[in-house]
Amino acid sequence: MAGVAREVLTLQLGHFAGFVGAHWWNQQDAALGLTTDGKESPGELCPDVLYRTGQTLHGRETYTPRLILMDLKGSLNSLKEEGGLYKDQQLEATVAWQGKITTHKEEAYPKNPNLQDLLSAEGVLSNHGVWKAKPIQNGKGCPPVIPGTTLKPLIPTENSIRVWSDFLRVHLHPRSICVIQKYNHDGETGRLEAFGQGESVLKEPRYLEELEDRLHFYVEECDYLQGFQILCDLHDGFSGVGAKTAELLQDEYSGRGVITWGLLPGPYSLGEPQKNIYRLLNTAFGLVHLTGYSSFVCPLSLGGNLGLRPKAPVNFPYLHYDATLPFHCSAILATALDTVTAPYRLRSSMVPMAHLADLLSFSGKKVVTAEAIIPFPLVPGQSLPDILVQLGGASPWTPLSACGNSARRRCFAQSVVLRGIDRASHTSKLKAGTPLPSALHACASGEEVLAQYLQQHHPSVLSSSVSHKGLPLDGTAVQSIPVFGALRSSSSLQQTLGDLAEELSRLDLRRWASFMDAGVEQDDMEELLQDLYSLAQCYQEGDSLSN
């Protein structure tokens, strides 16, 4: 492997974060099976950034995500909290005990039909602890899949995918899953609903010490830890859990990057006033507190709006999805996330996490937005210059942060990644002597094409990456798609954050005393409004443009 892996530890906090994380890890797992034709490309992603190697007590090698996830009681269904790779530890404990044993067996939760189908395609774990792959009927085995895509299309229903563990392919380390037993995932009572409740979770020694212990376990085995990425639900009490987690990371691991992805499910109903008000308050408190302890925070949602006025879910010109299904929404967000995080996951020419954050969040601009084209509309016979010329000067990206559209707004800084384009399509395919339709057609490499296009229409690019391992869409079964993603700091955030503060200032908090009773005081609310207005002012159009 070229260079040294600069490790990243991932934290998933909340149930929707679990949905996004399950898709994310499935994508990473699929990428591990890609062939490289016997060569290592400097543009390829390094899996060791996200994964760790290990060994069971019986010497079987493991390769598991460097991951800590937190969810509520009843959220795992058939997934064991300790995972399934280290059952030999339980066996050793049983053998050591010579006394009488009484077994109480609970009926196992039935595995999701979609998960059973996935496992039948991938393989099974034998009694000897060896993973055996099952061939697909055509005898070719599992087809290669580019990160950002799924192995094969699955069209689940609300009844077939209930929780994120229903479709998680990846084996987890026993120290990955932490269940918060004092709150329930299902039911009308005992829910983690408010920011203050989430903060209080990590004020309890039981959960704080457990999190610290798991952090130390993963961090101490890293050779070069570049930082942490937090996938955190913003709409419920996990916004408070995320804020306290980010604070802990800043205190104990100062100087490391802490990038937070604030996750919000799809559209919501106006018929649930308390839920909507709590969503607004949790989102606002979460954003402000997380920006205080993170390198930057990026909201991710297909819902269209952070405030109380619901908007239609975002539309993708080349993609159909059901915005009411968390399975669909989380798949799209995970695909975008897998693309925009590529700069700090490369084998070489890596942009370290902290450096990327410094470039995007200068002068207090600690909130950034995400945008993407999924899929990038390359068709057989066309080249990258052809498509970019067709896109013209209009903003081609679909906004993924519920913060409005940044088109025609001032861009202070941005990081752009294009992946999945076959290298033969990077440059013009016109024959020598043919008049060139644009300056892009004269470029000698895909990197030059992209850089010139962005310089013309979307200036202030900080980093870009063109992956050469991909398959163009050709009308057959989709095994891979090109994705064009961007992280952007723009003046559109001044209005988004300002509007959020205005909505909060009009709330009569006496009607929502239960939220305040969870640990938030009136002084906290006044400070929140001041911080939101101050944050919004960082994005005034008059600020200097960074190049």
HELIX and SHEET records of a PDB file:
HELIX    1   1 HIS A   15  ALA A   31  1                                  17    
HELIX    2   2 PRO A   47  VAL A   49  5                                   3    
HELIX    3   3 LYS A   87  ALA A   96  1                                  10    
HELIX    4   4 PRO A  113  GLU A  122  1                                  10    
HELIX    5   5 TRP A  164  ASP A  166  5                                   3    
HELIX    6   6 PHE A  195  VAL A  201  1                                   7    
HELIX    7   7 PRO A  205  GLU A  220  1                                  16    
HELIX    8   8 PHE A  238  GLU A  252  1                                  15    
HELIX    9   9 PRO A  273  TYR A  293  1                                  21    
HELIX   10  10 PRO A  326  VAL A  340  1                                  15    
HELIX   11  11 ALA A  342  ARG A  345  5                                   4    
HELIX   12  12 MET A  353  LEU A  360  1                                   8    
HELIX   13  13 PHE A  362  GLY A  364  5                                   3    
HELIX   14  14 LEU A  384  LEU A  391  1                                   8    
HELIX   15  15 ARG A  423  SER A  425  5                                   3    
HELIX   16  16 ALA A  439  ALA A  442  5                                   4    
HELIX   17  17 GLY A  446  HIS A  457  1                                  12    
HELIX   18  18 SER A  492  SER A  505  1                                  14    
HELIX   19  19 LEU A  509  TRP A  512  5                                   4    
HELIX   20  20 ALA A  513  ASP A  517  1                                   5    
HELIX   21  21 GLN A  522  GLN A  537  1                                  16    
SHEET    1   A 6 ILE A 177  ASN A 184  0                                        
SHEET    2   A 6 LEU A  67  LYS A  73  1                                        
SHEET    3   A 6 GLU A   7  LEU A  13  1                                        
SHEET    4   A 6 LEU A 225  ASP A 233  1                                        
SHEET    5   A 6 GLY A 257  LEU A 263  1                                        
SHEET    6   A 6 PHE A 296  LEU A 300  1                                        
SHEET    1   B 2 TYR A  51  GLN A  55  0                                        
SHEET    2   B 2 GLU A  61  PRO A  65 -1                                        
SHEET    1   C 2 VAL A 124  LEU A 125  0                                        
SHEET    2   C 2 TRP A 131  LYS A 132 -1                                        
SHEET    1   D 5 THR A 398  PRO A 399  0                                        
SHEET    2   D 5 THR A 369  ILE A 373 -1                                        
SHEET    3   D 5 VAL A 483  SER A 490 -1                                        
SHEET    4   D 5 CYS A 411  ARG A 419 -1                                        
SHEET    5   D 5 VAL A 461  VAL A 466  1                                        
END                                                                             
